[in-house]
């Protein structure tokens, strides 16, 4: 039997935490009774600088429930870094680690199948969303658009997969060798290259509270996912520059022709429009270039991604 650990990042999740622990406890006890996992398996909750009573609740559940362990980060470091902190800690406690959000919108009934796939030799098992009806319409549409954009940019990832996955200790040890500051786990983990498979994940509605993953956070994650794994936007800038040179050449031909034929009409509107158009594209290009330079700036400093203040083990 394998020793399993689930890792759940928590940011202001006091409304759902106790309910989630009850559901995971029932699943653990069923899997233990069926001989799928060992009795010393655990669920690890990572407190990502919550402002409510999340850490106090994790501490209480740790005292009440033998399966519950807790990691308290010194401050809020973001969803991806919190997951990474949990995985890197839990890899020393278990044979395999499953990451799943604390609200348990992902289908926990996939976990027994994930464990089975792991026992069959798969080091990574991805939960792939086959139904997102519980998600708001705009979130579904934006997610689909992002996956298609990511694919067109050449980013290697699993379509419709978020952060619900199983990883073996061997896969986690390999992941630890990646020293990137701009973490995008959905693009990073497929690069490990170990044997993997997928399970179907049907998303359910939240038991209580609201999602802490705001539109701003999703856009930042999408931007990071593209710029951390693809240089195609940089090439797009080059192609755009060539296009503008061609347009400029055509305009020059038109102006010379108008002067020769005497049809040139003096005016400032077309000139102002051209200045604003070209200026806007120049600023956009500088901005994209600046994003890459900023990422280089962050990477070369090699600052730690997180600090663990306390561990309940």
C-alpha positions in Angstrom: 0.0 0.0 0.0 1.2 3.5 -0.8 1.5 6.3 1.6 -0.6 9.1 0.1 -0.6 12.9 0.8 -3.1 15.4 -0.5 -1.8 19.0 -0.6 -4.3 21.9 -0.6 -3.4 25.6 -0.7 -5.6 27.7 1.5 -6.3 31.4 1.3 -9.2 32.6 3.5 -11.0 29.2 3.3 -12.5 29.0 6.8 -16.0 28.5 5.4 -15.2 25.3 3.5 -12.3 23.8 5.4 -14.1 21.7 7.9 -16.5 20.3 5.3 -13.6 19.5 3.0 -11.7 17.7 5.8 -14.9 15.6 6.5 -15.2 14.6 2.8 -11.5 13.7 2.5 -11.5 11.8 5.8 -14.4 9.7 4.6 -12.6 9.0 1.3 -9.3 8.2 3.1 -11.0 5.7 5.5 -12.8 4.0 2.5 -9.5 3.7 0.6 -7.7 2.4 3.7 -10.4 -0.2 4.3 -10.1 -1.3 0.6 -6.3 -1.6 0.9 -5.5 1.2 -1.6 -3.5 3.5 0.7 -1.8 3.0 4.1 -3.3 4.2 7.4 -0.6 6.8 7.8 -1.6 8.7 4.7 -2.4 12.4 5.3 -4.0 15.6 4.0 -1.8 18.6 4.1 -3.2 22.1 4.2 -1.0 25.0 3.2 -2.0 28.4 4.8 -1.0 31.0 2.2 -1.1 34.1 4.4 -4.9 33.9 5.1 -6.5 37.0 6.8 -9.3 35.0 8.4 -9.2 32.1 10.9 -7.9 29.5 8.3 -4.7 28.7 10.2 -6.5 28.5 13.6 -9.0 26.1 12.0 -6.2 24.0 10.5 -4.6 23.8 13.9 -7.9 22.6 15.5 -8.4 20.0 12.8 -4.8 18.8 13.3 -5.6 18.1 16.9 -8.9 16.5 16.1 -8.1 14.5 13.0 -5.1 12.1 12.7 -4.9 12.7 9.0 -4.6 16.5 9.0 -1.2 18.2 8.8 -0.6 21.9 8.3 2.0 24.2 6.8 1.9 27.9 7.7 3.7 30.2 5.3 5.1 33.4 6.6 3.1 35.5 4.1 0.9 35.3 1.1 3.0 34.0 -1.8 0.3 33.1 -4.3 -1.4 29.9 -5.4 1.4 28.4 -7.5 4.1 29.0 -4.9 1.8 27.7 -2.1 1.2 24.5 -4.0 4.9 24.2 -4.6 5.7 24.7 -0.9 3.2 21.9 0.0 4.6 19.5 -2.6 8.2 20.0 -1.7 7.4 19.4 2.0 5.0 16.5 1.5 7.4 14.6 -0.8 9.4 13.7 2.3 6.3 12.3 4.0 4.7 10.2 1.3 5.1 8.0 -1.8 2.8 10.1 -3.9 1.3 13.6 -3.6 -2.1 14.8 -5.0 -2.6 18.5 -5.2 -6.2 19.7 -5.0 -7.8 23.0 -4.1 -9.3 23.3 -0.6 -12.8 23.9 -1.9 -12.8 20.4 -3.4 -14.5 21.5 -6.6 -12.4 18.9 -8.3 -13.9 15.4 -8.2 -12.3 13.6 -5.2 -13.8 10.3 -6.5 -11.0 10.5 -9.1 -8.4 10.0 -6.4 -8.8 6.1 -6.1 -8.3 5.9 -9.9 -5.3 8.2 -9.7 -3.7 5.9 -7.1 -4.5 2.9 -9.3 -2.8 4.6 -12.2 0.2 5.3 -10.0 0.4 1.7 -9.0 0.4 0.7 -12.7 3.6 2.7 -13.2 2.5 6.3 -14.0 4.5 8.9 -12.2 2.1 11.7 -13.0 -1.7 11.6 -13.3 -3.5 14.7 -14.5 -7.1 15.5 -13.7 -8.6 16.8 -16.9 -11.8 18.7 -16.7 -14.5 17.1 -18.8 -17.3 19.3 -17.5 -17.1 22.9 -16.2 -20.8 23.6 -15.9 -20.3 24.6 -12.3 -18.0 27.4 -13.4 -19.4 30.8 -14.4 -19.9 31.3 -18.2 -17.1 33.9 -18.5 -14.7 31.7 -16.6 -15.4 28.8 -18.9 -15.0 30.9 -22.0 -11.8 32.6 -20.9 -10.3 29.3 -19.8 -11.0 27.8 -23.3 -9.5 30.8 -25.0 -6.4 30.7 -22.8 -5.7 27.0 -23.5 -6.0 27.6 -27.3 -3.8 30.7 -27.1 -1.3 28.8 -25.0 -1.2 25.9 -27.5 -0.7 28.4 -30.4 2.3 29.9 -28.5 3.9 26.5 -28.3 3.5 26.0 -24.6 3.5 22.3 -23.7 0.6 21.6 -21.4 -2.3 19.3 -20.8 -5.5 20.7 -22.3 -8.2 21.6 -19.7 -5.9 20.6 -16.8 -5.5 23.0 -13.8 -3.6 21.9 -10.7 -5.4 18.7 -9.7 -2.8 16.0 -10.2 -0.9 13.1 -8.7 2.9 13.1 -8.7 5.2 10.4 -7.4 8.1 11.1 -5.1 10.5 10.5 -8.0 8.6 13.1 -10.1 8.6 15.6 -7.3 12.4 15.1 -6.8 12.8 16.0 -10.4 10.5 19.0 -10.1 12.7 20.3 -7.3 15.6 20.6 -9.7 13.7 23.4 -11.5 14.8 26.7 -9.9 12.4 29.0 -11.6 11.1 32.1 -9.8 8.1 32.6 -12.2 6.3 29.3 -11.4 3.8 28.0 -13.8 3.3 24.4 -12.8 0.9 23.5 -15.6 3.6 24.1 -18.1 6.6 23.0 -16.0 5.5 19.5 -14.9 4.9 18.1 -18.5 8.6 18.9 -19.2 9.6 16.3 -16.6 8.9 13.6 -19.2 8.0 10.7 -16.9 5.2 8.3 -17.8 1.8 10.0 -17.3 -1.9 9.5 -17.9 -5.2 11.4 -17.2 -8.4 10.9 -15.4 -11.8 12.6 -16.0 -12.5 15.5 -13.6 -16.1 16.8 -13.3 -16.1 20.2 -11.5 -18.8 20.7 -8.8 -20.0 23.9 -7.2 -18.4 25.3 -4.1 -19.9 24.2 -0.8 -19.6 27.7 0.6 -17.9 31.0 0.1 -16.5 32.4 -3.2 -13.5 31.6 -5.3 -10.4 33.5 -4.2 -9.0 33.2 -7.8 -10.0 36.6 -9.1 -10.0 37.7 -12.8 -6.8 39.6 -12.1 -5.1 36.6 -10.7 -6.2 34.4 -13.6 -4.9 37.0 -16.1 -1.6 37.2 -14.3 -1.4 33.4 -14.4 -2.2 33.3 -18.1 0.4 36.0 -18.8 3.0 34.2 -16.8 2.2 30.8 -18.4 2.9 32.3 -21.9 5.9 34.5 -21.2 7.6 31.9 -19.0 7.5 29.2 -21.7 7.4 30.9 -25.1 9.4 33.6 -26.9 6.8 33.8 -29.7 5.6 37.2 -28.5 9.1 38.5 -29.0 9.1 37.2 -32.6 5.7 38.8 -33.1 7.2 42.1 -32.2 9.8 41.6 -35.0 7.2 40.7 -37.5 5.1 43.6 -36.5 8.0 45.9 -37.0 8.6 44.5 -40.5 4.8 45.0 -41.3 5.0 48.7 -40.2 8.1 49.2 -42.5 6.1 47.8 -45.4 3.1 50.0 -44.6 5.5 53.0 -44.3 7.0 52.3 -47.7 3.6 52.1 -49.3 2.5 55.4 -47.7 5.8 57.0 -49.0 4.9 55.8 -52.5 1.4 57.3 -52.2 2.7 60.6 -50.9 5.3 61.0 -53.7 2.6 60.1 -56.3 0.2 62.7 -54.8 2.9 65.4 -54.9 3.7 64.6 -58.6 0.0 64.6 -59.6 -0.7 67.7 -57.4 -3.5 66.0 -55.5 -1.9 66.2 -52.1 -4.3 67.8 -49.6 -2.7 69.3 -46.5 -4.1 68.2 -43.2 -3.2 67.3 -39.7 -5.9 64.6 -38.9 -4.2 61.8 -40.9 -0.8 62.7 -39.4 -2.1 62.7 -35.8 -3.9 59.4 -36.4 -0.7 57.8 -37.7 1.4 59.1 -34.8 -1.1 57.7 -32.3 -1.4 54.4 -34.0 2.3 53.8 -34.4 3.0 55.2 -31.0 0.5 52.8 -29.4 2.1 49.8 -31.1 5.6 51.0 -30.1 4.5 51.3 -26.5 2.9 47.8 -26.7 6.1 46.3 -28.1 8.2 48.0 -25.4 5.8 46.6 -22.8 6.1 43.1 -24.0 9.8 43.4 -24.1 9.8 44.8 -20.6 7.8 41.8 -19.3 10.6 39.5 -20.4 13.3 41.8 -19.0 11.4 41.9 -15.7 11.2 38.1 -15.6 15.0 37.9 -16.2 15.4 40.4 -13.3 13.4 38.3 -11.0 15.1 35.0 -12.0 18.7 36.2 -11.6 18.1 37.3 -8.0 17.3 33.7 -6.9 15.2 34.8 -4.0 13.3 32.0 -2.1 9.7 31.4 -3.3 8.4 31.0 0.2 9.2 30.8 3.9 7.6 28.2 6.2 6.7 29.7 9.5 5.3 26.6 11.2 4.6 22.9 10.3 2.0 20.8 12.1 3.4 17.3 11.6 
